[in-house]
């Protein structure tokens, strides 16, 4: 007669299927039962190389031992790392001002990201067309100003948690020096995240009111 020895059936379980991007390859974990020591091969979208980029990947694990059989499939998801996203806007509602008169700018700094920013520098340097600057700061939704007020150029270091908002009111006098090269006023406000996690989008970190 014929003796047939069939492959032993293994049950494969995939885990560690949700991971956060940090630039390193992200491998899933495969557990075999009842024989935990049985080797397996894993394919990520058909490749044996674990992925690194944010996205979703089809994962197939197959027993690679000749005396055992079994397979399992699942989806690996790599999500973007949590990070702050500081946005800045500035406005004054004016299209012209008079020499010697006050110009008041409102600067709004918001964290629209997915993590707190424990240290954010906020700055706005007076152009030659503005003098005698004075500013105040108010924090909302957990945001904390470094200083409640100041004079001269705006310079502050604040705490801006997720969804936090800072509102700076920056008043200055329009320079009445008739010898200035230009009578155009452009005030730029900037905010910079210090330390980690880094700002996820630095393109919205500054704004100018003309």
Kinemage of the C-alpha trace (Angstrom):
@kinemage 1
@onewidth
@group {chain A} dominant
@subgroup {mainchain}
@vectorlist {calphas} color= white
{ca unk a 1} P 0.000 0.000 0.000
{ca unk a 2} L 0.884 3.648 0.177
{ca unk a 3} L 1.582 5.554 3.353
{ca unk a 4} L 0.738 9.261 3.076
{ca unk a 5} L 1.977 11.731 5.677
{ca unk a 6} L 0.105 15.035 5.206
{ca unk a 7} L 1.474 18.450 6.126
{ca unk a 8} L 0.507 19.613 9.572
{ca unk a 9} L -1.963 22.480 9.557
{ca unk a 10} L -0.850 25.666 11.316
{ca unk a 11} L -3.054 28.598 12.279
{ca unk a 12} L -1.347 31.912 11.597
{ca unk a 13} L -2.309 35.100 13.433
{ca unk a 14} L -1.108 38.520 12.266
{ca unk a 15} L -0.664 41.380 14.739
{ca unk a 16} L 1.054 44.773 15.016
{ca unk a 17} L -1.006 45.886 12.027
{ca unk a 18} L -1.327 49.558 12.991
{ca unk a 19} L 1.925 51.501 13.291
{ca unk a 20} L 3.115 55.116 13.262
{ca unk a 21} L 5.558 56.458 10.694
{ca unk a 22} L 9.092 57.197 11.902
{ca unk a 23} L 11.126 56.467 8.771
{ca unk a 24} L 12.002 52.872 9.677
{ca unk a 25} L 10.618 49.658 8.083
{ca unk a 26} L 7.430 48.430 9.718
{ca unk a 27} L 7.150 44.643 10.066
{ca unk a 28} L 4.065 42.801 11.254
{ca unk a 29} L 4.172 40.002 13.831
{ca unk a 30} L 3.162 36.448 12.899
{ca unk a 31} L 2.213 33.852 15.515
{ca unk a 32} L 1.926 30.172 14.567
{ca unk a 33} L -0.231 27.686 16.450
{ca unk a 34} L 0.175 24.989 17.629
{ca unk a 35} L 3.896 25.049 16.668
{ca unk a 36} L 5.235 28.533 17.434
{ca unk a 37} L 8.706 27.764 16.053
{ca unk a 38} L 7.563 27.067 12.493
{ca unk a 39} L 9.132 29.578 10.032
{ca unk a 40} L 6.975 31.845 7.882
{ca unk a 41} L 7.423 34.106 4.875
{ca unk a 42} L 5.704 37.503 4.751
{ca unk a 43} L 4.837 39.601 1.703
{ca unk a 44} L 3.844 43.280 1.784
{ca unk a 45} L 1.962 44.127 -1.413
{ca unk a 46} L 3.893 41.233 -2.950
{ca unk a 47} L 7.314 42.336 -1.676
{ca unk a 48} L 9.378 40.727 1.070
{ca unk a 49} L 10.627 44.170 2.170
{ca unk a 50} L 8.617 45.791 4.982
{ca unk a 51} L 7.299 49.254 3.984
{ca unk a 52} L 8.318 52.557 5.580
{ca unk a 53} L 5.950 55.147 4.080
{ca unk a 54} L 2.530 56.205 5.320
{ca unk a 55} L -0.190 54.092 3.694
{ca unk a 56} L -2.003 50.766 3.725
{ca unk a 57} L -0.415 47.499 2.618
{ca unk a 58} L -1.797 44.037 1.905
{ca unk a 59} L 0.054 41.503 4.056
{ca unk a 60} L 0.164 37.750 3.353
{ca unk a 61} L 1.964 35.344 5.692
{ca unk a 62} L 2.658 31.785 4.555
{ca unk a 63} L 4.249 28.862 6.377
{ca unk a 64} L 7.610 28.158 4.745
{ca unk a 65} L 8.377 24.832 6.443
{ca unk a 66} L 7.961 21.809 4.090
{ca unk a 67} L 6.202 19.727 6.756
{ca unk a 68} L 3.619 22.330 7.746
{ca unk a 69} L 1.005 24.397 5.928
{ca unk a 70} L -1.009 27.485 6.660
{ca unk a 71} L -1.477 31.122 5.655
{ca unk a 72} L -3.150 34.328 6.763
{ca unk a 73} L -3.773 37.766 5.273
{ca unk a 74} L -4.494 41.206 6.714
{ca unk a 75} L -3.867 44.917 6.116
{ca unk a 76} L -0.970 46.895 7.592
{ca unk a 77} L -1.681 50.597 8.170
{ca unk a 78} L 1.128 53.106 8.690
{ca unk a 79} L -0.193 56.455 9.895
{ca unk a 80} L 1.507 59.825 9.979
{ca unk a 81} L 3.266 60.696 13.204
{ca unk a 82} L 1.470 63.092 15.489
{ca unk a 83} L 2.879 66.594 15.109
{ca unk a 84} L 1.867 70.202 15.687
{ca unk a 85} L 0.880 72.403 12.761
{ca unk a 86} L 1.193 76.074 13.622
{ca unk a 87} L -0.630 78.508 11.359
{ca unk a 88} L -0.330 82.297 11.425
{ca unk a 89} L -2.646 85.009 10.109
{ca unk a 90} L -2.358 88.796 10.375
{ca unk a 91} L -4.893 91.459 9.482
{ca unk a 92} L -5.650 95.129 10.127
{ca unk a 93} L -8.679 95.826 7.941
{ca unk a 94} L -7.012 98.853 6.378
{ca unk a 95} L -6.034 99.739 2.829
{ca unk a 96} L -4.362 103.046 3.811
{ca unk a 97} L -3.247 104.880 6.955
{ca unk a 98} L -2.212 108.432 7.770
{ca unk a 99} L 1.208 109.613 8.908
{ca unk a 100} L 1.422 109.826 12.703
{ca unk a 101} L -1.711 107.739 13.264
{ca unk a 102} L -1.995 104.348 14.964
{ca unk a 103} L -2.194 101.109 13.000
{ca unk a 104} L -3.468 98.052 14.866
{ca unk a 105} L -2.725 94.553 13.585
{ca unk a 106} L -4.331 91.380 14.902
{ca unk a 107} L -2.089 88.315 14.757
{ca unk a 108} L -3.654 84.897 15.294
{ca unk a 109} L -1.464 81.861 15.980
{ca unk a 110} L -3.215 78.471 15.958
{ca unk a 111} L -2.168 74.836 16.367
{ca unk a 112} L -4.256 72.923 13.842
{ca unk a 113} L -2.055 69.822 14.088
{ca unk a 114} L -2.325 66.527 15.963
{ca unk a 115} L 0.136 67.174 18.809
{ca unk a 116} L 0.923 69.890 21.338
{ca unk a 117} L 3.682 72.434 20.727
{ca unk a 118} L 5.425 73.086 24.046
{ca unk a 119} L 7.555 75.960 22.741
{ca unk a 120} L 6.634 78.326 19.897
{ca unk a 121} L 8.439 81.573 19.164
{ca unk a 122} L 6.237 84.340 17.764
{ca unk a 123} L 7.863 87.355 16.147
{ca unk a 124} L 6.962 90.441 14.121
{ca unk a 125} L 9.624 93.083 13.466
{ca unk a 126} L 8.478 96.641 12.863
{ca unk a 127} L 9.314 97.905 9.365
{ca unk a 128} L 10.806 101.393 8.940
{ca unk a 129} L 7.331 102.749 8.251
{ca unk a 130} L 6.099 101.866 11.776
{ca unk a 131} L 7.427 103.059 15.143
{ca unk a 132} L 6.524 102.868 18.842
{ca unk a 133} L 5.158 99.353 18.779
{ca unk a 134} L 3.147 97.918 21.695
{ca unk a 135} L 1.553 94.492 21.846
{ca unk a 136} L -0.632 92.352 24.069
{ca unk a 137} L -1.302 88.606 24.023
{ca unk a 138} L -4.300 86.497 25.052
{ca unk a 139} L -4.363 82.687 24.941
{ca unk a 140} L -7.392 80.490 24.304
{ca unk a 141} L -8.167 76.746 24.473
{ca unk a 142} L -5.172 76.005 26.658
{ca unk a 143} L -2.635 78.167 24.836
{ca unk a 144} L -0.340 80.206 27.098
{ca unk a 145} L 1.416 83.457 26.195
{ca unk a 146} L 5.016 83.832 27.262
{ca unk a 147} L 4.299 87.463 28.197
{ca unk a 148} L 1.008 89.303 28.447
{ca unk a 149} L 2.412 92.421 26.794
{ca unk a 150} L 5.531 94.085 25.443
{ca unk a 151} L 6.877 97.065 23.509
{ca unk a 152} L 8.915 97.457 20.351
{ca unk a 153} L 9.117 94.458 18.052
{ca unk a 154} L 6.831 91.545 18.887
{ca unk a 155} L 8.878 88.736 20.393
{ca unk a 156} L 7.292 86.034 22.522
{ca unk a 157} L 7.743 82.341 23.360
{ca unk a 158} L 4.453 80.576 23.967
{ca unk a 159} L 2.878 77.168 24.590
{ca unk a 160} L 0.314 76.166 21.968
{ca unk a 161} L -1.376 72.797 22.549
{ca unk a 162} L -3.477 71.065 19.938
{ca unk a 163} L -6.422 73.364 19.037
{ca unk a 164} L -4.826 76.185 21.067
{ca unk a 165} L -5.085 79.781 19.857
{ca unk a 166} L -3.040 82.910 20.627
{ca unk a 167} L -4.286 86.373 19.702
{ca unk a 168} L -1.752 89.200 19.611
{ca unk a 169} L -2.880 92.797 19.262
{ca unk a 170} L 0.059 94.761 17.851
{ca unk a 171} L -0.306 98.555 17.718
{ca unk a 172} L 2.240 100.934 16.206
{ca unk a 173} L 2.436 104.496 14.961
{ca unk a 174} L 2.824 105.246 11.265
{ca unk a 175} L 6.234 106.884 10.796
{ca unk a 176} L 5.803 110.501 9.658
{ca unk a 177} L 9.377 110.827 8.410
{ca unk a 178} L 8.866 112.193 4.879
{ca unk a 179} L 12.359 111.040 3.921
{ca unk a 180} L 11.502 107.341 3.939
{ca unk a 181} L 12.210 105.529 0.703
{ca unk a 182} L 8.680 104.113 0.606
{ca unk a 183} L 5.310 104.791 2.178
{ca unk a 184} L 4.226 101.175 1.819
{ca unk a 185} L 3.701 99.255 5.081
{ca unk a 186} L 4.243 95.505 5.215
{ca unk a 187} L 4.212 93.803 8.629
{ca unk a 188} L 5.113 90.098 8.709
{ca unk a 189} L 4.330 87.794 11.635
{ca unk a 190} L 6.110 84.448 12.028
{ca unk a 191} L 5.797 81.496 14.413
{ca unk a 192} L 8.367 78.723 14.789
{ca unk a 193} L 8.060 75.454 16.699
{ca unk a 194} L 11.100 74.784 18.878
{ca unk a 195} L 12.097 71.199 19.708
{ca unk a 196} L 10.192 68.000 18.932
{ca unk a 197} L 7.879 66.950 17.518
{ca unk a 198} L 8.624 69.283 14.634
{ca unk a 199} L 6.005 71.318 12.805
{ca unk a 200} L 4.328 69.154 10.170
{ca unk a 201} L 3.751 72.077 7.788
{ca unk a 202} L 6.023 75.114 7.852
{ca unk a 203} L 4.401 76.679 4.769
{ca unk a 204} L 1.732 78.392 6.915
{ca unk a 205} L 4.079 79.687 9.636
{ca unk a 206} L 4.087 83.294 8.441
{ca unk a 207} L 1.684 85.905 7.167
{ca unk a 208} L 2.023 89.501 5.943
{ca unk a 209} L -0.386 92.423 6.128
{ca unk a 210} L 0.318 95.008 3.390
